Amino acid sequence: MSQDPASSVRTFEGHRPRLGARVMIDPSAVVLGDVALDDDVSVWPQAVIRGDMHRIRVGARTSIQDGAILHITHAGPYNPDGWPLLIGSDVTVGHGAILHGCRIGDRVLVGMRATVMDGAVVEDEVVIAAGALVTPGKTLRSGYLYTGSPAREARALSEKELAYFRYSADNYVRLKERHLQAQSG
């Protein structure tokens, strides 16, 4: 770990978040409980990643933007196993997005203020438009843009859009490194 985000990273019931190499967590963010952030993940101001009743896993080079909320679905009488929150690599989670007990594949862009609900599955290489609502249990197929509330398949992604996933992830890794360097003085 390259920084001391002690006040941002919190143990809950014996579960302390595990951080990969070169992870950046803004001091105003909260990462709590059974959470694992892989290498080069960035967690920006006011984001909340709360793994208090199930696990959250975030893949390498994923960026969790300002004000995003990441949570799980607990196990209980209405859902005996609950749902963890699983996010792949090279994902950009936009400002104010909400991800709740769902699975997000690799190379996905979750637009600003988009919401992905319990049990939803977002395959690899998907764009979820700003403000879209992915309803519980829905599957978003790879290679498409989804818009609206509820989210619907709008069109296939272009080659340029497919290339953007890696560009976005790399851009946030570079920016994260600049922030870590500035913090270390």
C-alpha positions, 0 to 999 in steps of 0.5 A, spaced: 500 500 500 502 506 497 499 511 502 496 511 509 488 511 508 487 509 516 481 513 517 478 511 510 479 503 511 475 500 516 475 493 519 468 490 521 466 484 525 473 482 523 474 483 516 479 488 514 479 491 507 485 488 503 488 492 498 493 490 492 499 494 490 498 502 488 491 502 490 489 510 492 483 511 496 481 518 497 481 520 505 474 522 504 472 515 502 470 509 506 472 502 504 469 497 510 469 490 511 469 484 507 472 488 501 478 486 496 481 492 491 486 489 486 492 493 484 491 500 481 484 501 483 482 508 485 477 510 490 475 518 489 472 523 494 466 521 497 465 514 495 463 508 499 464 501 498 461 497 504 462 490 505 459 489 511 454 483 510 457 480 504 463 481 500 465 486 495 471 484 490 474 490 485 478 488 479 485 491 477 485 498 474 478 499 476 476 507 478 470 508 483 469 515 482 466 521 486 460 519 490 459 512 488 456 507 492 458 500 492 454 495 497 451 488 497 445 484 498 445 480 505 443 473 506 436 473 509 429 469 508 428 473 502 434 471 499 438 465 502 445 466 499 445 474 498 449 477 493 456 479 493 458 485 489 463 483 484 466 488 479 471 486 474 478 489 471 478 496 467 472 498 469 470 506 470 464 507 475 462 514 474 460 519 479 454 518 483 453 511 481 450 505 485 452 498 484 448 493 489 449 486 489 450 485 482 456 482 478 460 487 473 464 484 468 471 487 465 471 493 461 465 496 463 463 504 463 458 505 468 455 512 467 454 517 472 448 516 477 447 510 473 444 504 478 445 497 477 440 493 482 441 486 486 442 480 482 443 483 475 449 481 471 453 486 466 457 482 461 464 484 459 465 490 454 458 494 456 456 501 456 451 503 461 449 510 460 448 516 465 442 515 469 440 508 467 437 503 471 438 496 471 433 492 474 434 486 479 436 480 475 437 483 469 443 481 464 446 486 459 449 483 454 457 484 452 458 489 446 452 494 447 450 500 450 444 500 455 440 507 456 434 509 460 430 507 466 429 501 466 435 500 462 434 497 455 439 495 449 440 501 445 445 499 440 452 495 438 458 499 441 463 501 435 470 499 435 472 506 437 467 505 443 470 498 445 477 501 445 475 507 450 475 502 455 482 501 456 484 508 455 479 510 460 482 505 465 489 507 463 487 514 464 485 513 471 491 509 473 496 515 471 491 520 474 491 516 481 499 515 480 499 523 480 495 523 486 499 518 490 506 522 488 503 529 490 500 526 497 507 523 498 510 530 497 
